[in-house]
Amino acid sequence: MITLLKFQISVFLLVVCSLASCSEPEEPAKAKPVVPVPNPVAATKVDCDSKREDDSTIRILFVGNSLTYTNDLPALVEKEGNAAGKSVVSDALAFPNYALEDHWADGKMQKKICAGNYDFVVVQQGPSSQSDGRVSLLDYGQLIKDICTSRGTELAFYMVWPAKNYYHTFDGVISNYTEAASATNSILIPVGAAFKAYGDQGEYLFYGPDNFHPSPEGSRLAARLIYSTLVN
């Protein structure tokens, strides 16, 4: 009787898991504020009232999550520019586990783009190897692109990477970020592809201790690629 009960419980759990599409999170689980997410199709298009002004300073707004603020990536990009004799000033909107749709729902990003004199807006979200991540990159990426265009600012997609445990999803990450950049006629910064080139050779020095967030070396590599892609 006990054995039968255990079997029934196991079957019940399998059915529940199947219905819930039990899948691994793309980022390590963290507390995340509840944000109402609008339907991108129904979202009101946002246009800035005026164009930005050109000057010699390169201004970059980073929009993303912990893959951006770990090791203070924006500051590292500034250092890359300063080392090359350029004036680079960065700003950032980056919060744990945020996707582009979360930033859109917050509304802070839209206001910053229209109020700031940014040359570039660099966006990223989780690895986005799956279909829902792809849709978010494409739909919200286009909404952000429209704002940038109205301000005279260029949009760039910062291609990231999957957790080491999900290394097998890397091709999906690369494909979806590449498609989003192409579909929106934006810049692609292929940091994830560089991570994979080393990982395929058994070199994982760009992963930090949790095997997801970047090590200091990984963030420095990202900073070099971001700066060289945007400026050169």
N, C-alpha and C positions, 0 to 999 in steps of 0.2 A: 504493500500500500504506500509506504514512504517512497519507494523507488518510483512508482507511478506518479506520485505527486511531484517529485523532483523533475521528472520528464515533462509533465504538463507545464510547470513553471518555466523550464528551459524553452519550450516551444513558444510560450506566451511572450517571453523576452525577445526571442528572435523575430516574432511577428511585429512587436512594437518597434524594435530597432529598424526593421525593414520599412515600416510605414513612416518612420521619422527620418529616413535616409541618414542613418548614423554615419557621419563622416568626420574625418580628422579636421580640426581647425587649422586655418592657414597660418595663424599666429598663435603663440602660447596664450592660453586663456588668461584674460585680465579683466578687472572690473571696467565696465564701459557704460557711460551715461546713456540713458534711453533718449534717442533722438527720432522724432517723427520723420520718416523718409517719404518724400513726395514721389509721385509717378513722373519720371522724366519727360514723358510724352505730354503730360498736362502741365508741366512746370512753366511758369511765366519766363519768357526770355528776358534777360537783363542786359541792357546796353549802358555803357558809360556816357556821360554827358559831354566829355571833351577828350581830346587826344593828349597823350603824354608829351612832355617836352624833352628834346634830345640834349644831352650834355656828355661830358667825357667820362662820367662815372657810370659803371656797369651796375645796375640794380637788379637784384634777383629776389623773387618771393618763392619760398619753398612751401608747398602744401602737401602734407602727408601724415605719417604716423611715427612709431618708434624707430622705424628703419631710417628715418631722416634725423630725428633728434639724438639718437644714440651716437656718442662721441662728438656731438655738435658738428654735424656735417656742414651746415651753412658756414660756420666759422672756418672750417678747413678749406672750403671753396674760396673764401675771402683771402686766405693765406696764399693759395695758389695764384690768385690774381696779383696780389701784392708782390710776390716773388718775381712775377713777370713784368713788374713795373706798371701795373694797371690798378686803378682805384675800383675796388669791388665792394659793394655794400649789400648785405643780405638781410632778409626778414623771413620769419617763419610762422606758419600755422601748422603745428604737428602735435597730435594727441594720440594716446594709446589706442590701438586697434581701429583707428578711423579709416574709413574708405572715402572716396570722392563724394559719394552721396551724402555722407554725414557732414562733410564740410559744406556741401550745397545747402543742406537743411539748416545748418547753423546760420548761414547768411553772412558770416564775418568775412569769408573769402571774397565774395562779390564786392563788398564795401572796400576791402583793402586794394583789390585790383583797380577799382575806379578812382580811389583816392591817392594811391601810390604812383610813383613815376617809374614803374618797373620796366626794364627792358625784356625780362624773361619771367615767366611763371613756370616753375618746375614742380610737376605733380607725381605722386606715387600713392599706391595703396598696398594692400597685402599682395602676395604673390600672384593671385588672380589666374591660376592655371585652369580653373573650372569655368563652366558656362556662365554662372552668375557673376563671377569676377570679370569675365570678358564683357558682359552686357553693361556692367557698371562703368568700366573703362571707356567703352564706346559711347554710351548715352550721356553720362555726366562729363566725359571728356569733351564731347561736342558742345555741351552747354558752357563749359569753361572756355573753350576755344572761342565761342561767339563773344563772350565778354572781353577776352583778350584782344580780339580783332577790333572791337569797337573802341578800345583804348590805345591801339597801336602797339600792343605788347605781343611778344612771341610766346607760344605755349610749348613746353618740352615735357615729354614723358620719361621719367626716371625709372628705367626697367630694373626691377629688383630680383629676388631669387627666392626659392622655396626653402623651408627648413631642411636640414640635412636628412632628416627622416623621410622626407618626401622628395628626395633628389630625382626620383623617377618622373616627377611632374614638370621638370625643368623645361622641356620642349614646349609645353603648354604655356608656361610663363612667358617665354621668349616670343612665341607666336602671338599671344594676345596683346602684349605691349606693342609689338611691332605693328600689328593690325590697327590698334587704336591711334598710333602716331600717323600711320599712313592714311587712315580714313578721315582724320581731322586735319590733314596737311600740316602736321606739327613736327617738331624735332624729336628724334629718338636718341636717348642716352643709354647705350647698351651695357650698363654695368653688370646686369645679370649674366649676359653672354660672356663677359670676362671672368666672372666667378666660375661659370661652367667650364670654360677652357682650362682653368687650373684644376678644378675638381675632377674633370675627366682624366687627368693625369695623376690623380690621387693626392693632390695638394689642396688641403682645406684650410689654409692659413687665414683666409678671409672670413671664416666663421668664428664667432665669439664663443665663450664657454657654454652658452645654452644651445649651440648648434643652429641658431637662427639669426640672431642679431649680429651685425658685423663686428669683427675685431677692430682694433685701431688700424691695423694694416688694411682691412677691408674698407673702412671709411676713407682712408687716405687714397686708396685706389679709386673709390667712387668720386672723391673730390677732384682728382686729376682728370678723370673722364668727363665729369660734368663741366669743368672749366674749359677743357680743350674742345669739347663738342660745341659749347655755346659761343666761345670767343674766336676760335680758329676756323 
